Amino acid sequence: MPLPKYETMFVPVLRVLSDGERHEVTEIRQRMKVKFKITARELLLKYPKATSTRFVNLVAWVLAGLNQAKTVTLIKKGIYRVTDRGKTILKRHPASLTLKELIRE
């Protein structure tokens, strides 16, 4: 099974953060690994000349996108919390969320 698509991870990541508590990126990665049934082999995949794995990179890009859309906030390096806007968007889009919908909301 290939790694999930970028947009596919928006809602699951928001769900992890939806309790309003602070969450470390390592916890978010672990929960996405379980949710999407990421295999050990997939966890080792890298882009040529990259230092981090594709999966680590994917989660980082998802969090950066959600942060830029003001649905999550970076409390300090590696620690995130959902915003009120993020909670509202999650209620409106409980199953899936596209980049267009995220930006438009």
N, C-alpha and C positions, 0 to 999 in steps of 0.2 A: 504494500500500500504506500503510495507517495505521501509526502508531507502535505498537510492541508494548505489550501489557498489562503492568502492574506486576509481577505474579507471574511472567510469562514470562521476565523478566530475572534472577530470583534465581539460577538454576543457571548461566547464562552468566557472570554477574559473579563468582560463587564460583569458577568454572573459571579465570577470568583471575587470580584471587588465589591459587589453589590451590598455587602453587609456594612459598608462604611468604615471598616477597620483598615489599618495599614497592612499591606501585604508585600512581602519581599519578592523580588523578581524570581528567585530560585523556587519559591513556592508556586508562583504562577506557572513557571516552566513545568514543574512536576505535575501540576494538575492538568495542564494541556497535554503533557505526555500521556497521562492516563486516559483523558477524555478522547483523544484522537488515536489511541493505541499505537503510539510511536514505537517502532522496534529498536532494538539495540543497534542494528545496522544503520537505520535511518538517523539515529542520534550521532553517528560518527561521520556522516556525510559532510563534506566541506566543498566550498568553491575553490577553484585553483588560486593559489597564493593567499588564501584566507587564513586568519588565525583562529576565528571562532567557527563553530559548526553552523550548518544551514538552519538547524532548528533553533539554536540560540539566536541567530541573526533574525529569523522569522518572528520570534516572540518579541525581540527588541523593536523591530519595525512596527509590529502591531501596537505595542505600548506607545511608541513615538507617535503613531497616527492618532491613537485615542487621546493622547496628551495634547497634540496639536488641535484636535477637534474640541478640546476642553471638556471631555467626558471623564477623563482621569487626570489626576495631578501627581506630579513627582514630588514627594515630600522631601526626600533627600536621595542621594544616589542609590538606586536599586530598590527603593520603597515607594509604592504607589497607593493611592486611595481614589475611590470613585468620587465624582462631583455630583451635585444635584442635577446638573444637565445630563450626566451619564445615567443616573437613575431614571430620569424621565424618558430618555431615549430607549433604555432597556424595556420600560413598560410599554412603549409604543411599538417596539420591534423585538418581541420576546423570542422569536424563532431564528431570524436572520437579519442581517444589516449590511447593506452595500456601502461602498465608499461615497457614492452620490447621496444616499440617504443620510449618512453620517454628517456630511458637509452641509446638506440642505436644512437639517433640523435646527 
